[in-house]
Amino acid sequence: MSQLHNLKQYIIQEFVPEGHAADITDDMDLIQNGILDSLAVLKLVAFVEDNYDITLEPEEIDPENLKSIAAISAMISEKVAVN
């Protein structure tokens, strides 16, 4: 399973109300559209760190890095490449 697909499945399963999964696109702003709130961001960060064996620095937990599935995936790829 690709990283992008894995992230999307997690976000849909954890944060998207039933029946609205088809509305989620890779570039949708998850924060602006109310999919991610502050608690969801914490859960998402824990998921990313656990599943991709990376540690996100406080400055990386930024709305720009977490605003879409594509942005989160890009951040993960960048962190994995550095490690």
Backbone hydrogen bonds, N-H to C=O, Kabsch-Sander energy under -0.5 kcal/mol:
donor,donor_aa,acceptor,acceptor_aa,energy
6,N,2,S,-2.8
7,L,3,Q,-2.6
8,K,4,L,-2.4
9,Q,5,H,-2.7
10,Y,6,N,-2.2
11,I,7,L,-2.8
12,I,8,K,-2.6
13,Q,9,Q,-2.6
14,E,10,Y,-2.7
15,F,11,I,-2.6
16,V,11,I,-0.7
16,V,12,I,-1.1
20,H,17,P,-1.9
23,D,20,H,-1.4
24,I,21,A,-1.4
28,M,25,T,-1.1
30,L,28,M,-1.0
30,L,67,K,-3.6
33,N,29,D,-1.8
34,G,31,I,-1.6
35,I,30,L,-1.9
36,L,30,L,-2.0
41,V,37,D,-2.5
42,L,38,S,-1.7
43,K,39,L,-2.2
44,L,40,A,-2.7
45,V,41,V,-2.7
46,A,42,L,-2.2
47,F,43,K,-2.3
48,V,44,L,-2.7
49,E,45,V,-2.7
50,D,46,A,-2.4
51,N,47,F,-2.8
52,Y,48,V,-2.1
53,D,49,E,-0.7
54,I,49,E,-0.9
57,E,55,T,-0.5
60,E,57,E,-1.8
61,I,57,E,-0.9
61,I,58,P,-0.8
62,D,60,E,-2.1
65,N,62,D,-0.9
66,L,62,D,-1.4
67,K,63,P,-0.6
70,A,26,D,-2.8
72,I,68,S,-2.4
73,S,69,I,-2.5
74,A,70,A,-2.3
75,M,71,A,-2.2
76,I,72,I,-2.4
77,S,73,S,-2.6
78,E,74,A,-2.3
79,K,75,M,-2.3
80,V,76,I,-2.9
81,A,77,S,-2.1
82,V,78,E,-1.5
83,N,79,K,-1.8
